[in-house]
Amino acid sequence: MAVDPDHVLRSAAALLTRKSTATMDEVARAAGISRATLHRHFAGRDALVRALEALGIAECEAALRAARLDEGTASEAVRRLVGAIEPAAGLLAFLYTENQLFEGEEQNAGWTEIDDRISALFRRGQRSGEFRIDLTPAWLTEALYGLLASGAWLVQSGKGAPKDFQHMIVELLLGGAVRREES
């Protein structure tokens, strides 16, 4: 029987978003395959995490396209982006904790491109007067990532309702980023 690598990755992502310390045996069970089969596709945890990273980058790129970042106001684009990225938020929350993905010379250039596109959105919002200029686009980008990860963990733990995910993240981020008129 042929093994579908996408099924294995998505099963691994689903498990690791709930239990980041899951063993390769647990990942194999979640995917419905043997550990030996899992190891034929992914030599170890690092290889699996790198494959999940590629999936995460692809999911982010798809969300960026779906969000149409150049259309409408920057605030509207942020709302669309959070909504578009929500299905991948659990995977991104897991990847966010994998420090080796974001350190050193082996960092995937895909993350830099994603960072640059989101930072450009915040910069556009600053130029248009929507967003505060005392918060750097890089800080706002990292704040968005942190809120997405926190929101995913909150929903997964049952402490937050999935229907509130987009609203809570957008309102907290934009509530702090929106430029207020001086009185």
N, C-alpha and C positions, 0 to 999 in steps of 0.2 A: 504494500500500500504506500503510495506517495505521500510525503509529508508536505503540507502547505506552509512554507516559511512565514507567510503573512499571518496565518492563524496562530502559529507558535509565538510570533512576536506580540500579537495582540493579546494572547492569553498571558504571556509573561508580563506585559504592561499592566493588564488588569490585576494580576496578582501582586506585582511589585508596588502598585499604587496603594494597595491596601496593606501590604506587609513588605516594606522595603528590605528587610533582612531575610527574605525567603531564600531557601537553598536551591541549588540547581535541581535537586530531587523534587522539591515542591513545584518548581517551574515546569518540570517535565510532566508531573501529574496533572497540573492545571491545563496543560496543552493536550493531555491525553496521549502522551508518547512516553517511551522509556527514556531513562537518563542517557543511555548509550546513543539513542537517536538524537536527543538534544545536543549531545557533545559532538555528533557528526556535523551538525549545523552550526554550532557555536562552541568553540574549543573550551570556553570557560566563562565565568561571570563577566570578565572584562569584555570579551567579544560580544556577549549578549547585550551588555550595557551600550557598547558602541553601535550595535545594530538598532537598539531602542533610541539612541541619540539620532541616528539617521531618520528613523520614523518620526521622532519629535520635531526635527527640523522640517521634514516634509509636511507635517500637520500644521506647523506654524506658517510655512510659506503658503499653504492653501488658505489658511485663515486670513492672512494678509491680503491675498487676492480677493477673497470673498468680502472683506471689509471695505474695499474700495477707498483706501486711505486718502486719496486726493479729491474725493467728492464731498461736497457740503462743508459744514464747519468741522473744525478739528474735534470738537466735543462730540459731534454726531459720529465721526469716524472712530473715536475711542469707544463709543457705545457699540458700534457695529463690530469692532475688533474683539471686544470682550465676549460678545455673543457668538462670534464665529469661532473663537478659540476655546469656548467652554467645553465642547466634547473631548478635547485633548488635554484639559486642565489637569486631570489626575496623572497622566503620563508626564506632563511638564513638571508637576510637583515632585514626582519621583526623580526626574532628571536634575531638577534644581538642587537636590541634596547630593548628587554625585559630583563632588568637587573635582575629581580628576578630569572631568569633561571641560572644565573652565580654567584650568591652570596649565601653564607651560606652553611649549611650542607645538604640542599636539592638539591644541584647541581647533575644533572644526570651524572653518571659515564661514560656514552657514550661520552660526550663532552671531558672528560679527555683522553679517549682512542683515539679519533680522533686527539686531540692535540698532543698526544704522537707519533702517526704515522706520522703526517705531520712534527713535529719537527725532527723525525728520518730521514726523507727525507732531510731536510736542513742540518742536521749533516753529513749525507752521502756526500752531496755536498761539505761541508767544508773539510771533510777528503780527498776527491778526489782532492781538490784544485780548484774546480769550483767556490765555493762561499767564500766570505769574512769571515774571522774568527773573525773580530771585531764586527759583528752583531750576537747576540745569536740566536740559533734556535727558542727559544720562541718568540723573537722579530719578526723574519721573519714570523713565523706562524701567529701572531697577525696582522702583516702588510698584509699578504695574505687575512685574513678575512676582514680587513678594505677595501682593494681594491675590493674584491668580492661584499661587501655590497654597496660601492660607485658606482661600475660599474652597479649593478642592479638598483640602484636608478636613475642613469644617463639615462639608457635605458628606464626605466619606465616613466621618465619625458619627454621623446622625445628629450632630448638634446644630446643623443648619439645613434649611430646606433647599433642594435643588432649584426650585422656582425663584428663589431670592438671589441666586449666585450673581447674575449679571447686574441686577439693581444695586446690591450692596457694594460690589467692587467699584462700579462706575461712580456711584454717589460718594463713596469715601475718597476715591482718587480725585475726582473732579471737584469735590467739595474743598479739598486742600489745594488744588492746582488752579482753580478759577481765579482770575484776576478780579479784585474788588475795587470799586471806585473809592478813591480817597475822600474822606468826609471833611 
